[in-house]
């Protein structure tokens, strides 16, 4: 993989339609073109994937009959081919989110349907041991349709990697767990606005702030993060959709530029990506603008390793969209919207 020109990415998908599983693609940064889409792993509902920091492994959520769990792949060759290492499965629905720490010691998954978070220790070859710890959430929220029980939507490591931050849409909570010898133990919990339905979390590169995307209320909650005890404190709440938009919208992905200057948040329904500038002293956000995702139901997006581009995935219109990104203003300019991938959900690049 050339650092400057051709960048390899992966797409996790739903396989209820034409999709075969995980797809790869290439972003040519010189010609500003997405292409070379191909299926690289055949499996059911690999809706979320993550790539290890050293580009050696890809981990995916997986459905297998009446079971669900995680799959480990080795990333091989210059074209990023995937070789299955193993799967770890348990009874019931599959997870919706997966993360790995920077040392490839632990993989954690979030299970929306079960309301659980699970930890797996990895083996030396990158494959997964059986689940070492499962935490079951309890409770409900005021939205009877969406919050009838816990719905864990995100589990990821804090920047210091002392903890795992877990977002539960069903009970309006952000919880922090330690991972000692593979055992998850709760260390802190923050309840956010009832009925907001928190979904995903992005940390500021300085490790002091975090940005929580809500699915039901379509807002970003700005938080301060205290690494000493893993606790969060609310600082600000800001909407991601226009005040006069009253149709169905569900907040989806949230990401931050590596310089910490811009936060991006996707809206499914309004079908846009909202852009915010970050006050570096307070962590608070100022709304800058919104850009159409040129498709239906943007489930995720990713900044490429150069951060000169952004790739969005529209689940219901089955297309990837390429935007050029102005690094000074954060603003997005449409480049390409016709890249077909069936039912795309998650988008990730190999690291550079």
C-alpha positions, 0 to 999 in steps of 0.5 A: 500500500502506497502511503501517498496514493492508493489507500485500502478501505473496508466496508461492513454490510448487511447481507439481507440483500445482495451483499456477500459480506465484507468488501474492500475498495481503493481510494486513489488520492492522486486522481481523487477516485474511489474504485476497485470494490470487491468482496473479500470475506463471505459471512453474514451481517458483518455490519461493523468492522475494525482494523488493528493499529498495526494493520495486521488484523481485521475484526468483524461482528458476525451472525451465524445461524441462530448465533452471533459473535466476532470473527478475526481475520489476518490482513494479507498482501499489498491488496489487503486480502483477508484470511479467516483466523477464527470465529467465536460465537454464542447463542442469540443475536449478533453484536453491532459494534467491535473495537480492538485496543492498540496492542491487540490484547483485547477485542470488545463488542456491543450487542444492541439486541441482547443489551450486553458488552463482551470482552475477548482476549486475543491469541498471539496470532490475532485470533480470538479466545472465547468470551472472557467477560460478559456484562448484562445491562438492565433498565429501560428509557421513556421511548417505549418503541426504542427503549423498552430494554437496554440496547448497547450500541458502542464499546470502545477503548478510552484514549488512555486505554485504561477503560472501555467506554460503553454507550447504551441507547436503551437506558440513556447511559454512558458507562465506563468499565475497566478490563483486568485479566479479561474481566469487565468491571464498572467504574463509572456511569453517566445518565444523559437526557432521558429519551435521547438514545445515545449511540456512538462516541468520539474522543478528542485527540487531547483525551480530555473531551468526548463527543456523544452522538444521540440517535433518537434526539439527533444531538451531540453531547459534549463531555469532559473525560477524566482519565483518573477515574474514567468519569464523564461530565456534560458540557454542552448539547447541540442539535445535528439537524435543522430546527424546522426538520420534523421528518424521521431522523436518526443520528448515526456516526460521529468522528473527529479530525486528528487535529481535534478541530472539527467534529462530523456527525451523520443524520439518517433521514435528513441524509446529511453530515453536520460539521462543527468546529471545536473550541480547543480551550473548552471542547465545545462545538459551534455549528458550521454547516451540513452536506448532503450524503447524496444517498439514503440513510448514511449509516457511517463515514470515515476520514481517510488517513490523509484527512483530505477526503471523507467517505460516507456509506448510504445503507438504503441506496447502496452507495459510497460517496467520496468528498474532498475535505478542506483541512482549514475549514473542515468543509466537504465538497462532493467528488463522487457518489456512484460507487456501488456497495450493497447495504453498506454500514461501516467504513474503515481504512487501513492505518498509515 
